[in-house]
Amino acid sequence: MALNHEANTNNSGQIDQRRQIFTFFVEDMMFGLNVENVLMLSQEVSDIQRLPVEERGFCGVTKFQGSIVPVLDFAHRIGIPSGMESKSALLGILTERENEHIEWLNALENTIKTGAAFTKAMTANECSFGQWQRTFETRDETLKELLESFAEPHENLHALAVDLIKLRDVDKQDEALEQLAQARLTTLRRISALFKRTRDQIQSGMRQVLLFITTDGKTPRYALLIDEINDVLNYTLANFQSSRSGGMALISKIDHVIDGIYARPDTPDCLFFDMNKLTDIDALMQKVS
C-alpha cells in the first residue's frame, strides 16, 4: 500500500501535504501510523508460536512467506491495558451485577417471609448496576442500546421492594409472595436475558488481528497484535501536533513511542506512533534466534 500524498493550496497560498494514516483503537484511544508502513492484515492469530523470550509485549513469532516474523501485543508493548483485557473485565462486572439482582430478589423474599430488615438498594438509582451504568461509556452503538434497554425492567424490579413490603406490613404476605414469584418469572427473567445479550455483544467484539509492519512495502519487520481496526484517515500537516509540544504531557505514559497527535474536529485525536521507536527489531530477532 503506497502512501498517497496529495497537494492542495490553502487560503494563505501555502501547499498542504496530505497524509493517509492507518488507524486502530485500543479502548478509547485511537492510534495511527503511515499507511505505507502497513503490509497486510491477518486474522490467523492462532498461528502465533509462543517462545520463552523476555520482552515486554512479545507474543511469539509467526511466518510470512516462509520468513519468521516477531509478534508484539501493541497495548502491552506500550504499557496500557488491551481491549481484550478490558472486555474480559467488563464481562465479569456484568455477571456480578446479574447475580446481585438474583440475590436482591432472594433477600426481598426472605424479608417478606421472616420480617427481617431489607438492606438492599430500594431504587434502581441506588443499585450498584444503576450507578455503574450512568458512568459507563462505549463507542459500540449496539451495546449502548442494549444497556438502555435495562431501564424499564430494572426500575420495575426495584419498585417491588416498596410495594411488597407494604403488602407484608398489612398482613398480605401471600399476595406479596405471589407477586414476587411472578416478577421472578417475568421481570427478572427479562433482565437476565438482557445481561446475556449484552455479554454476547461484548464477546462478539473480542477478536484480535495481526498488523504486519513494513519499511519497504514487501517484507514485514514485525507484526502487531491489535484489537480493533478503524479506518484509513486523511490528514494534513496542519492537523499535526508534535510530541514535543506542551499538550502531549497528557499522554506522557506512552510518549516514548508517540511522535505526535493528528487532530480533526470530526474524529477522535489520533496518536501517531513511530514504528521504529516501538522496538529494536534487530535486538529482538537476536533473542528469537
C-alpha positions in Angstrom: 0.0 0.0 0.0 1.7 3.2 -1.1 1.3 6.4 0.8 -0.8 8.7 -1.2 0.5 12.3 -1.0 -1.8 15.0 -2.3 -1.1 18.7 -2.6 -3.8 21.3 -2.1 -3.3 25.1 -1.9 -4.9 26.6 1.3 -6.3 30.1 1.7 -2.8 31.5 2.5 -1.4 30.2 -0.7 0.7 27.5 1.0 0.7 23.9 0.0 -0.7 21.4 2.5 0.7 17.9 2.1 -2.0 15.3 2.8 -1.1 12.1 4.7 -3.0 8.8 4.8 -2.9 7.3 8.3 -4.0 3.7 9.1 -5.8 3.9 12.4 -6.9 1.4 15.1 -8.3 1.6 18.6 -7.1 0.4 22.0 -10.2 1.1 24.1 -11.0 4.7 23.6 -7.5 5.7 22.3 -7.0 5.9 18.6 -3.5 5.1 17.3 -2.2 5.5 13.8 0.8 5.0 11.5 1.6 5.8 7.9 -0.4 3.6 5.6 2.7 2.9 3.6 4.1 1.0 6.7 1.1 -1.4 6.6 2.0 -4.5 4.7 -1.1 -6.6 5.4 -3.7 -7.7 8.0 -4.3 -11.2 9.1 -6.8 -13.0 11.3 -4.5 -16.0 11.8 -3.8 -15.2 15.4 -3.8 -19.0 16.2 -0.7 -19.4 14.1 1.4 -17.5 16.6 4.1 -19.7 18.0 4.9 -18.9 21.6 8.5 -18.6 22.6 10.1 -18.2 26.1 11.6 -14.7 25.3 11.7 -12.0 28.0 10.5 -8.9 26.1 7.6 -6.7 27.1 4.6 -7.4 24.9 6.3 -10.2 23.0 3.8 -12.8 22.0 5.9 -15.2 19.9 6.5 -15.5 16.2 4.5 -16.2 13.0 5.5 -16.7 9.4 5.1 -14.6 6.3 6.1 -16.4 3.0 8.4 -18.6 4.9 10.1 -15.9 6.9 9.9 -15.7 10.7 8.2 -12.5 12.0 8.1 -11.5 15.7 4.7 -10.6 17.1 4.2 -7.8 19.7 1.0 -7.2 21.6 0.7 -3.4 20.9 -1.1 -2.5 24.1 1.2 -4.5 26.3 4.2 -3.2 24.5 3.4 0.4 25.3 2.2 -0.4 28.8 -1.6 0.0 28.7 -4.4 -2.5 29.1 -5.6 -4.1 25.9 -9.1 -4.0 24.7 -9.3 -7.8 25.3 -8.5 -7.3 28.9 -11.0 -4.5 29.4 -13.7 -6.5 27.7 -12.9 -9.6 29.8 -13.2 -7.4 32.9 -16.5 -6.0 31.6 -17.9 -9.5 31.2 -17.0 -10.2 34.8 -18.7 -7.0 36.0 -21.9 -7.8 34.1 -22.0 -11.4 35.6 -21.6 -10.0 39.1 -24.4 -7.4 38.5 -26.7 -10.1 37.2 -26.1 -12.3 40.3 -26.6 -9.3 42.6 -30.2 -9.0 41.2 -30.9 -12.6 41.8 -29.6 -12.2 45.4 -31.6 -9.0 45.6 -34.9 -10.8 44.9 -34.0 -13.7 47.2 -33.3 -11.1 50.0 -36.7 -9.5 49.4 -38.4 -12.9 49.6 -36.7 -13.5 52.9 -37.8 -10.1 54.2 -41.4 -10.9 53.3 -41.3 -14.3 54.9 -39.4 -13.5 58.1 -39.9 -9.8 58.7 -36.2 -9.2 58.6 -35.0 -5.8 57.6 -34.4 -5.3 53.9 -30.9 -3.8 53.4 -30.6 -3.9 49.6 -31.0 -0.9 47.2 -34.6 0.2 47.2 -34.3 2.1 43.8 -32.6 1.5 40.5 -30.5 4.6 41.0 -29.2 3.3 44.4 -28.3 0.0 42.8 -24.6 -0.6 42.0 -25.6 -1.6 38.5 -27.5 1.6 38.0 -24.6 3.7 39.3 -22.1 1.8 37.1 -24.4 2.3 34.1 -24.6 6.0 34.5 -20.8 6.4 34.2 -20.1 3.7 31.6 -19.2 4.9 28.1 -18.7 3.0 24.9 -18.4 3.6 21.1 -20.4 0.4 20.5 -23.8 1.7 19.5 -25.4 -1.8 19.8 -24.0 -2.1 23.3 -25.4 1.3 24.2 -28.9 0.3 23.0 -28.7 -2.9 25.0 -27.8 -1.1 28.2 -30.5 1.4 27.6 -33.0 -1.5 27.4 -32.4 -2.3 31.0 -34.0 0.9 32.2 -37.7 -0.2 32.4 -37.3 -3.7 33.8 -34.6 -2.6 36.2 -36.8 0.2 37.6 -39.7 -2.2 37.8 -37.7 -4.8 39.7 -36.5 -2.3 42.4 -40.0 -0.8 42.7 -41.1 -4.2 44.0 -39.3 -3.6 47.3 -41.5 -0.8 48.5 -44.8 -2.3 47.2 -44.3 -5.8 48.5 -43.0 -4.7 51.9 -46.1 -2.6 52.2 -48.3 -5.6 51.5 -46.4 -7.7 54.1 -46.9 -4.9 56.7 -50.7 -5.1 56.2 -50.8 -8.9 56.6 -50.9 -9.6 52.9 -47.8 -11.8 52.9 -49.3 -14.4 50.4 -50.2 -11.7 47.9 -46.7 -10.2 48.2 -45.1 -13.6 47.7 -47.3 -14.3 44.7 -46.3 -11.0 43.0 -42.6 -11.8 43.8 -42.9 -15.2 42.2 -44.5 -13.6 39.1 -41.7 -11.0 38.9 -39.1 -13.8 39.1 -40.7 -15.4 36.0 -41.1 -12.1 34.1 -39.1 -9.1 35.1 -36.0 -10.9 36.5 -36.0 -13.3 33.5 -36.1 -10.3 31.1 -33.2 -8.7 33.0 -31.2 -12.0 32.8 -31.9 -12.2 29.1 -30.6 -8.7 28.6 -27.4 -9.5 30.6 -26.8 -12.5 28.3 -27.4 -10.5 25.1 -25.1 -7.7 26.4 -22.3 -10.3 27.2 -22.8 -11.9 23.8 -22.4 -8.5 22.1 -19.1 -7.8 24.0 -17.8 -11.3 23.2 -18.6 -10.8 19.5 -16.1 -7.9 19.5 -13.3 -9.9 21.2 -11.3 -10.7 18.0 -7.7 -9.7 17.6 -5.9 -9.3 14.3 -2.3 -9.2 13.2 -1.0 -6.0 11.6 2.2 -6.6 9.6 4.5 -3.6 9.6 6.9 -2.9 6.7 9.5 -0.4 5.7 10.0 -1.5 2.1 6.4 -2.4 1.2 7.4 -6.0 0.5 8.7 -7.7 3.7 7.4 -7.4 7.3 9.7 -6.0 10.1 7.3 -7.3 12.7 3.6 -7.8 13.4 1.4 -6.1 15.9 -1.5 -7.8 17.7 -4.3 -5.3 17.8 -7.9 -5.3 19.0 -10.0 -3.0 16.8 -9.2 -1.8 13.3 -10.7 1.6 12.5 -10.0 3.1 9.0 -7.5 4.9 6.8 -8.0 8.6 7.6 -6.7 11.6 5.6 -4.9 14.4 7.5 -2.8 17.5 6.5 0.4 18.6 8.2 -1.7 21.4 9.7 -3.6 18.7 11.7 -0.3 17.5 13.3 0.9 18.5 16.8 4.4 17.3 17.7 5.0 15.2 20.8 7.4 17.9 21.9 4.6 20.4 22.4 3.1 21.0 25.8 -0.2 19.3 25.2 1.4 15.9 24.8 2.0 15.8 28.6 -1.5 14.3 28.8 -0.1 11.1 27.3 3.3 11.1 29.0 2.9 7.4 29.8 3.3 6.5 26.2 5.2 9.4 24.7 8.3 7.2 24.3 6.7 5.8 21.1 4.4 8.7 20.1 5.6 11.2 17.5 2.6 13.4 17.9 -1.2 13.8 17.5 -3.3 14.2 14.4 -6.4 16.2 15.3 -9.6 16.8 13.3 -12.9 18.1 14.5 -14.8 15.1 13.2 -12.8 12.2 14.7 -11.0 11.3 18.0 -7.5 12.5 18.2 -5.1 10.1 16.5 -1.9 9.2 18.5 0.7 8.8 15.7 3.4 6.3 16.7 6.9 5.8 15.3 7.2 2.1 14.2 11.0 2.3 14.9 10.5 3.5 18.4 8.2 0.6 19.3 11.0 -1.9 19.4 14.6 -2.6 18.5 13.8 -5.2 15.9 17.4 -6.4 15.4 17.9 -7.0 19.1 14.6 -8.7 19.3 15.4 -11.0 16.4 18.7 -12.0 18.1 16.6 -13.1 21.2 14.2 -15.0 19.0 17.1 -16.7 17.2 
